[in-house]
């Protein structure tokens, strides 16, 4: 079937109810927002992420990874170690005012 030049059926209406969620488009679908206690490390599809780290932190991370490998710890690769560390860090941030990580940016909790 031929389309007329003015036919707008395939154009997106930003005001319709089924519009694309801009947060989901930017961050991806939120399938499981929080790791539950006792959950195994994440498996399944992975997505590459790029971050800049200080040379000090990167050297410390690499050193710790190889130390753990030499101790015989069951760490598959650096991505697995980083993912576990980020899960713990995000769990700490979720604690709110009791978070050690947030204290780095906001100062110690006020009493």
KEPAZA-864045 format. One record per residue: residue number from 1; x, y, z of N, C-alpha, C, O, CB in turn; residue in one letter. Coordinates in nm, 4 decimals, padded with zeros to 6 digits. Glycine has a CB too. Example, Ala and Ser with C-alpha at 12.3 -4.5 7.8 and 13.67 -1.06 7.14 Angstrom:
% KEPAZA-864045
ATOM   resi     n_east    n_north       n_up    ca_east   ca_north      ca_up     c_east    c_north       c_up     o_east    o_north       o_up    cb_east   cb_north      cb_up   resn
ATOM      1    01.3190   -00.5690    00.7800    01.2300   -00.4500    00.7800    01.3200   -00.3300    00.7800    01.4236   -00.3319    00.8465    01.1308   -00.4473    00.9046      A
ATOM      2    01.2850   -00.2250    00.7080    01.3670   -00.1060    00.7140    01.2900    00.0030    00.7870    01.3409    00.1138    00.8039    01.4084   -00.0598    00.5725      S
END
This chain:
% KEPAZA-864045
ATOM   resi     n_east    n_north       n_up    ca_east   ca_north      ca_up     c_east    c_north       c_up     o_east    o_north       o_up    cb_east   cb_north      cb_up   resn
ATOM      1    00.0848   -00.1173    00.0000    00.0000    00.0000    00.0000    00.0887    00.1227    00.0000    00.1817    00.1323    00.0801   -00.0962    00.0003    00.1213      X
ATOM      2    00.0611    00.2162   -00.0887    00.1406    00.3388   -00.0987    00.0987    00.4365    00.0102   -00.0187    00.4474    00.0456    00.1249    00.4036   -00.2383      X
ATOM      3    00.1977    00.5064    00.0615    00.1693    00.6056    00.1659    00.1651    00.7436    00.1043    00.2408    00.7751    00.0124    00.2749    00.5999    00.2790      X
ATOM      4    00.0774    00.8237    00.1553    00.0734    00.9638    00.1141    00.1817    01.0399    00.1860    00.2200    01.0029    00.2970   -00.0643    01.0264    00.1420      X
ATOM      5    00.2314    01.1443    00.1260    00.3384    01.2230    00.1858    00.2972    01.2780    00.3224    00.3819    01.2907    00.4109    00.3780    01.3375    00.0928      X
ATOM      6    00.1725    01.3100    00.3411    00.1257    01.3682    00.4664    00.0821    01.2660    00.5702    00.0371    01.3053    00.6779    00.0129    01.4601    00.4389      X
ATOM      7    00.0936    01.1367    00.5426    00.0511    01.0321    00.6358    00.1479    01.0267    00.7540    00.2671    01.0032    00.7340    00.0438    00.8936    00.5646      X
ATOM      8    00.0991    01.0482    00.8771    00.1834    01.0570    00.9960    00.1641    00.9377    01.0893    00.1996    00.9459    01.2069    00.1542    01.1857    01.0708      X
ATOM      9    00.1098    00.8289    01.0405    00.0826    00.7139    01.1270    00.2086    00.6588    01.1922    00.2017    00.6064    01.3033    00.0149    00.6046    01.0476      X
ATOM     10    00.3233    00.6692    01.1260    00.4458    00.6128    01.1812    00.5254    00.7122    01.2639    00.6288    00.6759    01.3201    00.5316    00.5606    01.0706      X
ATOM     11    00.4803    00.8360    01.2730    00.5547    00.9332    01.3531    00.5154    00.9187    01.4994    00.4051    00.8738    01.5309    00.5286    01.0782    01.3035      X
ATOM     12    00.6062    00.9570    01.5883    00.5828    00.9405    01.7312    00.5114    01.0629    01.7887    00.5474    01.1769    01.7590    00.7155    00.9164    01.8049      X
ATOM     13    00.4112    01.0379    01.8704    00.3402    01.1452    01.9399    00.3930    01.1489    02.0833    00.3684    01.0561    02.1602    00.1832    01.1234    01.9363      X
ATOM     14    00.4645    01.2539    02.1199    00.5256    01.2621    02.2520    00.4240    01.2772    02.3649    00.4604    01.2639    02.4818    00.6215    01.3772    02.2558      X
ATOM     15    00.2993    01.3042    02.3334    00.1984    01.3236    02.4358    00.1093    01.2006    02.4552    00.0213    01.2017    02.5413    00.1137    01.4429    02.4011      X
ATOM     16    00.1303    01.0964    02.3779    00.0475    00.9780    02.3947    00.0883    00.9036    02.5214    00.2010    00.9176    02.5689    00.0586    00.8857    02.2717      X
ATOM     17   -00.0031    00.8255    02.5750    00.0179    00.7562    02.7019    00.1282    00.6515    02.6950    00.1933    00.6256    02.7962   -00.1102    00.6911    02.7462      X
ATOM     18    00.1511    00.5912    02.5808    00.2515    00.4853    02.5700    00.3864    00.5405    02.5229    00.4649    00.4689    02.4606    00.2030    00.3761    02.4738      X
ATOM     19    00.4123    00.6654    02.5522    00.5381    00.7269    02.5100    00.6573    00.6597    02.5780    00.6419    00.5961    02.6823    00.5373    00.8774    02.5413      X
ATOM     20    00.7741    00.6736    02.5199    00.8967    00.6164    02.5744    00.9323    00.6877    02.7042    00.9289    00.8105    02.7113    01.0130    00.6267    02.4723      X
ATOM     21    00.9661    00.6110    02.8053    01.0108    00.6665    02.9322    01.1551    00.7138    02.9155    01.2420    00.6311    02.8879    00.9985    00.5615    03.0476      X
ATOM     22    01.1845    00.8438    02.9312    01.3206    00.8923    02.9078    01.4238    00.8331    03.0039    01.5388    00.8129    02.9650    01.3232    01.0421    02.9186      X
ATOM     23    01.3848    00.8048    03.1289    01.4790    00.7441    03.2226    01.5127    00.6007    03.1806    01.6285    00.5595    03.1870    01.4212    00.7457    03.3652      X
ATOM     24    01.4114    00.5252    03.1378    01.4367    00.3891    03.0922    01.5212    00.3900    02.9656    01.6062    00.3030    02.9469    01.3047    00.3152    03.0676      X
ATOM     25    01.4984    00.4874    02.8792    01.5782    00.4975    02.7579    01.7233    00.5304    02.7911    01.8144    00.4806    02.7249    01.5199    00.6035    02.6641      X
ATOM     26    01.7462    00.6134    02.8927    01.8820    00.6539    02.9288    01.9539    00.5490    03.0124    02.0745    00.5298    02.9964    01.8784    00.7845    03.0040      X
ATOM     27    01.8822    00.4810    03.1012    01.9480    00.3894    03.1948    01.9182    00.2432    03.1693    01.9801    00.1562    03.2307    01.9081    00.4230    03.3337      X
ATOM     28    01.8256    00.2144    03.0809    01.7881    00.0760    03.0552    01.6751    00.0339    03.1462    01.6458    00.1016    03.2447    01.9077   -00.0166    03.0733      X
ATOM     29    01.6110   -00.0775    03.1142    01.4987   -00.1217    03.1975    01.5463   -00.1622    03.3366    01.6527   -00.2219    03.3525    01.4254   -00.2391    03.1308      X
ATOM     30    01.4669   -00.1290    03.4353    01.4997   -00.1580    03.5749    01.4378   -00.2926    03.6106    01.3249   -00.2988    03.6594    01.4484   -00.0444    03.6711      X
ATOM     31    01.5128   -00.4011    03.5858    01.4575   -00.5346    03.6065    01.4630   -00.5770    03.7524    01.3610   -00.6187    03.8073    01.5314   -00.6352    03.5213      X
ATOM     32    01.5767   -00.5679    03.8156    01.5895   -00.6036    03.9566    01.6719   -00.4951    04.0241    01.7949   -00.5005    04.0212    01.6554   -00.7452    03.9750      X
ATOM     33    01.6062   -00.3966    04.0849    01.6777   -00.2814    04.1364    01.7719   -00.3110    04.2520    01.8726   -00.2418    04.2667    01.5809   -00.1800    04.1787      X
ATOM     34    01.7439   -00.4095    04.3334    01.8271   -00.4328    04.4512    01.8637   -00.5792    04.4616    01.7818   -00.6678    04.4372    01.7555   -00.3868    04.5785      X
ATOM     35    01.9871   -00.6025    04.4981    02.0341   -00.7374    04.5256    01.9829   -00.7744    04.6645    01.9932   -00.6956    04.7584    02.1918   -00.7479    04.5164      X
ATOM     36    01.9283   -00.8934    04.6764    01.8790   -00.9399    04.8055    01.9907   -01.0138    04.8776    02.0770   -01.0742    04.8140    01.7547   -01.0311    04.7883      X
ATOM     37    01.9890   -01.0091    05.0104    02.0903   -01.0788    05.0895    02.0903   -01.2270    05.0523    01.9857   -01.2917    05.0480    02.0645   -01.0602    05.2419      X
ATOM     38    02.2082   -01.2781    05.0261    02.2213   -01.4182    04.9893    02.2105   -01.4444    04.8402    02.2319   -01.5575    04.7964    02.1186   -01.4973    05.0598      X
ATOM     39    02.1774   -01.3421    04.7603    02.1714   -01.3610    04.6159    02.3101   -01.3926    04.5622    02.4084   -01.3345    04.6080    02.1137   -01.2360    04.5466      X
ATOM     40    02.3198   -01.4834    04.4663    02.4493   -01.5108    04.4060    02.4921   -01.3930    04.3194    02.4098   -01.3074    04.2870    02.4445   -01.6403    04.3227      X
ATOM     41    02.6193   -01.3873    04.2817    02.6623   -01.2804    04.1913    02.5774   -01.2819    04.0646    02.5274   -01.3865    04.0231    02.8123   -01.2953    04.1559      X
ATOM     42    02.5622   -01.1664    04.0050    02.4778   -01.1527    03.8862    02.5300   -01.2390    03.7716    02.6504   -01.2479    03.7478    02.4706   -01.0058    03.8424      X
ATOM     43    02.4372   -01.3012    03.7025    02.4701   -01.3778    03.5840    02.3787   -01.3297    03.4727    02.2857   -01.2526    03.4966    02.4553   -01.5318    03.6085      X
ATOM     44    02.4046   -01.3743    03.3538    02.3192   -01.3357    03.2425    02.3844   -01.2277    03.1583    02.5058   -01.2080    03.1635    02.1843   -01.2879    03.2933      X
ATOM     45    02.3030   -01.1581    03.0808    02.3578   -01.0604    02.9876    02.4334   -00.9493    03.0606    02.3928   -00.9037    03.1675    02.2460   -01.0005    02.9027      X
ATOM     46    02.5412   -00.9083    03.0014    02.6239   -00.8016    03.0581    02.6246   -00.6843    02.9618    02.5963   -00.7003    02.8431    02.7690   -00.8511    03.0863      X
ATOM     47    02.6565   -00.5685    03.0122    02.6685   -00.4493    02.9293    02.7985   -00.3799    02.9650    02.8293   -00.3611    03.0827    02.5466   -00.3538    02.9485      X
ATOM     48    02.8742   -00.3421    02.8645    03.0015   -00.2759    02.8868    02.9764   -00.1371    02.9462    02.8845   -00.0666    02.9046    03.0824   -00.2661    02.7546      X
ATOM     49    03.0591   -00.0989    03.0440    03.0500    00.0331    03.1055    03.1905    00.0911    03.1137    03.2871    00.0184    03.1365    02.9833    00.0259    03.2472      X
ATOM     50    03.2010    00.2185    03.0955    03.3314    00.2831    03.1033    03.3320    00.3901    03.2109    03.2424    00.4743    03.2165    03.3695    00.3436    02.9686      X
ATOM     51    03.4341    00.3864    03.2968    03.4472    00.4831    03.4047    03.5934    00.5222    03.4160    03.6820    00.4428    03.3842    03.3938    00.4258    03.5392      X
ATOM     52    03.6185    00.6420    03.4605    03.7547    00.6852    03.4869    03.7825    00.6674    03.6355    03.7042    00.7104    03.7202    03.7769    00.8331    03.4427      X
ATOM     53    03.8948    00.6036    03.6658    03.9366    00.5819    03.8035    04.0738    00.6446    03.8227    04.1518    00.6563    03.7282    03.9391    00.4303    03.8385      X
ATOM     54    04.1024    00.6850    03.9463    04.2362    00.7376    03.9733    04.3364    00.6234    03.9575    04.3013    00.5063    03.9724    04.2448    00.8010    04.1170      X
ATOM     55    04.4594    00.6578    03.9278    04.5636    00.5566    03.9135    04.5806    00.4796    04.0437    04.6073    00.3594    04.0419    04.6968    00.6210    03.8717      X
ATOM     56    04.5653    00.5481    04.1567    04.5792    00.4846    04.2875    04.4732    00.3767    04.3073    04.5048    00.2655    04.3495    04.5696    00.5892    04.3990      X
ATOM     57    04.3471    00.4092    04.2769    04.2381    00.3127    04.2960    04.2520    00.1968    04.1981    04.2306    00.0815    04.2355    04.1008    00.3810    04.2784      X
ATOM     58    04.2873    00.2260    04.0741    04.3025    00.1197    03.9758    04.4164    00.0253    04.0138    04.4029   -00.0964    04.0012    04.3271    00.1789    03.8370      X
ATOM     59    04.5278    00.0802    04.0599    04.6403   -00.0038    04.1026    04.5999   -00.0889    04.2233    04.6341   -00.2070    04.2302    04.7640    00.0836    04.1371      X
ATOM     60    04.5279   -00.0298    04.3176    04.4828   -00.1033    04.4362    04.3865   -00.2155    04.3971    04.3950   -00.3266    04.4493    04.4151   -00.0076    04.5367      X
ATOM     61    04.2953   -00.1856    04.3053    04.1990   -00.2853    04.2575    04.2715   -00.4017    04.1900    04.2452   -00.5179    04.2209    04.0984   -00.2209    04.1592      X
ATOM     62    04.3626   -00.3703    04.0983    04.4371   -00.4756    04.0286    04.5175   -00.5605    04.1262    04.5194   -00.6832    04.1158    04.5303   -00.4145    03.9238      X
ATOM     63    04.5839   -00.4948    04.2212    04.6641   -00.5667    04.3211    04.5755   -00.6607    04.4041    04.6112   -00.7762    04.4274    04.7376   -00.4665    04.4140      X
ATOM     64    04.4608   -00.6103    04.4478    04.3695   -00.6920    04.5293    04.3151   -00.8095    04.4487    04.3035   -00.9204    04.5008    04.2528   -00.6062    04.5827      X
ATOM     65    04.2818   -00.7861    04.3223    04.2329   -00.8954    04.2374    04.3360   -01.0081    04.2305    04.3019   -01.1248    04.2498    04.2007   -00.8435    04.0951      X
ATOM     66    04.4621   -00.9733    04.2030    04.5652   -01.0761    04.1902    04.5987   -01.1407    04.3241    04.6311   -01.2593    04.3288    04.6908   -01.0167    04.1292      X
ATOM     67    04.5913   -01.0647    04.4326    04.6115   -01.1241    04.5655    04.5054   -01.2297    04.5928    04.5364   -01.3392    04.6397    04.6079   -01.0153    04.6753      X
ATOM     68    04.3801   -01.1963    04.5631    04.2702   -01.2906    04.5859    04.2846   -01.4147    04.4986    04.2589   -01.5261    04.5442    04.1354   -01.2230    04.5588      X
ATOM     69    04.3255   -01.3960    04.3734    04.3468   -01.5096    04.2833    04.4575   -01.6011    04.3375    04.4447   -01.7235    04.3349    04.3829   -01.4600    04.1408      X
ATOM     70    04.5665   -01.5399    04.3867    04.6779   -01.6195    04.4388    04.6396   -01.6930    04.5669    04.6963   -01.7980    04.5971    04.7991   -01.5302    04.4647      X
ATOM     71    04.5435   -01.6388    04.6430    04.4938   -01.7053    04.7641    04.3954   -01.8175    04.7301    04.3504   -01.8907    04.8182    04.4265   -01.6032    04.8569      X
ATOM     72    04.3628   -01.8299    04.6019    04.2717   -01.9361    04.5598    04.1250   -01.9005    04.5705    04.0400   -01.9893    04.5639    04.2971   -02.0573    04.6398      X
ATOM     73    04.0927   -01.7731    04.5867    03.9519   -01.7323    04.5935    03.8860   -01.7550    04.4577    03.9496   -01.7386    04.3536    03.9389   -01.5828    04.6364      X
ATOM     74    03.7611   -01.7919    04.4595    03.6882   -01.8255    04.3366    03.6339   -01.6990    04.2684    03.5128   -01.6793    04.2585    03.5721   -01.9229    04.3679      X
ATOM     75    03.7252   -01.6149    04.2222    03.6851   -01.4939    04.1500    03.7154   -01.5181    04.0029    03.8311   -01.5354    03.9646    03.7599   -01.3649    04.2042      X
ATOM     76    03.6117   -01.5192    03.9212    03.6297   -01.5504    03.7803    03.7137   -01.4498    03.7051    03.8037   -01.4862    03.6294    03.4981   -01.5614    03.7152      X
ATOM     77    03.6836   -01.3230    03.7264    03.7546   -01.2182    03.6538    03.7365   -01.0842    03.7254    03.6655   -01.0754    03.8256    03.7043   -01.2093    03.5074      X
ATOM     78    03.8008   -00.9809    03.6731    03.7939   -00.8487    03.7367    03.6524   -00.7928    03.7343    03.6114   -00.7228    03.8268    03.8891   -00.7512    03.6673      X
ATOM     79    03.5776   -00.8235    03.6288    03.4397   -00.7751    03.6214    03.3558   -00.8298    03.7356    03.2740   -00.7576    03.7926    03.3768   -00.8135    03.4878      X
ATOM     80    03.3750   -00.9561    03.7694    03.2991   -01.0172    03.8795    03.3330   -00.9494    04.0120    03.2439   -00.9221    04.0925    03.3283   -01.1689    03.8882      X
ATOM     81    03.4620   -00.9221    04.0347    03.5035   -00.8540    04.1577    03.4452   -00.7127    04.1631    03.3936   -00.6702    04.2665    03.6577   -00.8486    04.1674      X
ATOM     82    03.4536   -00.6412    04.0528    03.4015   -00.5043    04.0496    03.2504   -00.5029    04.0686    03.1978   -00.4167    04.1391    03.4385   -00.4360    03.9173      X
ATOM     83    03.1803   -00.5969    04.0069    03.0349   -00.6019    04.0215    02.9945   -00.6295    04.1660    02.9000   -00.5694    04.2169    02.9761   -00.7088    03.9294      X
ATOM     84    03.0660   -00.7204    04.2319    03.0369   -00.7497    04.3729    03.0645   -00.6271    04.4588    02.9858   -00.5943    04.5476    03.1209   -00.8699    04.4226      X
ATOM     85    03.1763   -00.5590    04.4327    03.2099   -00.4394    04.5098    03.1059   -00.3292    04.4891    03.0681   -00.2607    04.5841    03.3491   -00.3884    04.4709      X
ATOM     86    03.0604   -00.3124    04.3663    02.9574   -00.2102    04.3398    02.8254   -00.2459    04.4070    02.7562   -00.1579    04.4580    02.9358   -00.1935    04.1883      X
ATOM     87    02.7898   -00.3744    04.4075    02.6673   -00.4159    04.4772    02.6750   -00.3799    04.6253    02.5798   -00.3258    04.6816    02.6439   -00.5678    04.4605      X
ATOM     88    02.7896   -00.4102    04.6887    02.8062   -00.3751    04.8300    02.8011   -00.2242    04.8501    02.7402   -00.1760    04.9455    02.9384   -00.4307    04.8838      X
ATOM     89    02.8650   -00.1500    04.7605    02.8662   -00.0036    04.7716    02.7250    00.0530    04.7570    02.6859    00.1424    04.8320    02.9593    00.0580    04.6649      X
ATOM     90    02.6491    00.0014    04.6613    02.5124    00.0505    04.6415    02.4221    00.0132    04.7582    02.3343    00.0906    04.7962    02.4544   -00.0048    04.5117      X
ATOM     91    02.4436   -00.1059    04.8156    02.3685   -00.1445    04.9353    02.3985   -00.0478    05.0496    02.3084   -00.0094    05.1241    02.4026   -00.2896    04.9772      X
ATOM     92    02.5249   -00.0086    05.0631    02.5634    00.0864    05.1671    02.4966    00.2223    05.1439    02.4467    00.2837    05.2382    02.7166    00.1023    05.1714      X
ATOM     93    02.4954    00.2685    05.0210    02.4318    00.3972    04.9890    02.2830    00.3925    05.0213    02.2261    00.4914    05.0677    02.4528    00.4333    04.8401      X
ATOM     94    02.2197    00.2777    04.9968    02.0769    00.2619    05.0273    02.0478    00.2764    05.1765    01.9328    00.2996    05.2139    02.0277    00.1261    04.9787      X
ATOM     95    02.1480    00.2636    05.2617    02.1291    00.2798    05.4065    02.0994    00.4248    05.4437    02.0573    00.4525    05.5560    02.2532    00.2315    05.4818      X
ATOM     96    02.1208    00.5167    05.3509    02.0895    00.6571    05.3770    02.1901    00.7222    05.4698    02.3103    00.7180    05.4434    01.9513    00.6694    05.4359      X
ATOM     97    02.1432    00.7822    05.5777    02.2301    00.8600    05.6667    02.3366    00.7744    05.7354    02.4357    00.8284    05.7846    02.1464    00.9301    05.7717      X
ATOM     98    02.3185    00.6435    05.7396    02.4179    00.5553    05.7994    02.5225    00.5068    05.7000    02.6078    00.4251    05.7349    02.3498    00.4374    05.8613      X
ATOM     99    02.5169    00.5557    05.5779    02.6063    00.5104    05.4726    02.7485    00.5634    05.4898    02.7690    00.6835    05.5073    02.5523    00.5520    05.3384      X
ATOM    100    02.8459    00.4733    05.4845    02.9864    00.5146    05.4905    03.0264    00.5855    05.3608    03.1066    00.6788    05.3626    03.0783    00.3921    05.5156      X
ATOM    101    02.9706    00.5410    05.2497    03.0045    00.6029    05.1210    02.9485    00.7448    05.1131    03.0189    00.8368    05.0715    02.9505    00.5177    05.0039      X
ATOM    102    02.8236    00.7631    05.1521    02.7667    00.8983    05.1492    02.8426    00.9926    05.2412    02.8522    01.1122    05.2134    02.6193    00.8949    05.1889      X
ATOM    103    02.8968    00.9397    05.3509    02.9734    01.0230    05.4439    03.0980    01.0802    05.3774    03.1440    01.1882    05.4145    03.0129    00.9421    05.5677      X
ATOM    104    03.1529    01.0087    05.2794    03.2695    01.0590    05.2061    03.2342    01.1897    05.1344    03.3176    01.2797    05.1244    03.3201    00.9531    05.1041      X
ATOM    105    03.1124    01.1998    05.0854    03.0706    01.3164    05.0086    03.0005    01.4232    05.0910    02.9982    01.5401    05.0527    02.9809    01.2734    04.8987      X
ATOM    106    02.9434    01.3833    05.2042    02.8656    01.4789    05.2848    02.9273    01.5070    05.4198    02.8799    01.5946    05.4921    02.7260    01.4279    05.3048      X
ATOM    107    03.0322    01.4347    05.4556    03.0907    01.4495    05.5878    03.0273    01.3516    05.6849    02.9278    01.2872    05.6517    03.0744    01.5926    05.6383      X
ATOM    108    03.0836    01.3396    05.8047    03.0304    01.2434    05.9022    02.8891    01.2812    05.9460    02.8510    01.3981    05.9398    03.1226    01.2350    06.0249      X
ATOM    109    02.8106    01.1811    05.9906    02.6744    01.2096    06.0349    02.6740    01.3062    06.1536    02.7602    01.3001    06.2412    02.6025    01.0794    06.0724      X
ATOM    110    02.5751    01.3949    06.1541    02.5625    01.4925    06.2643    02.4840    01.4289    06.3779    02.3829    01.3621    06.3564    02.4924    01.6242    06.2162      X
ATOM    111    02.5322    01.4509    06.4977    02.4649    01.3939    06.6143    02.4012    01.5003    06.6984    02.3401    01.4697    06.8008    02.5613    01.3141    06.6979      X
END
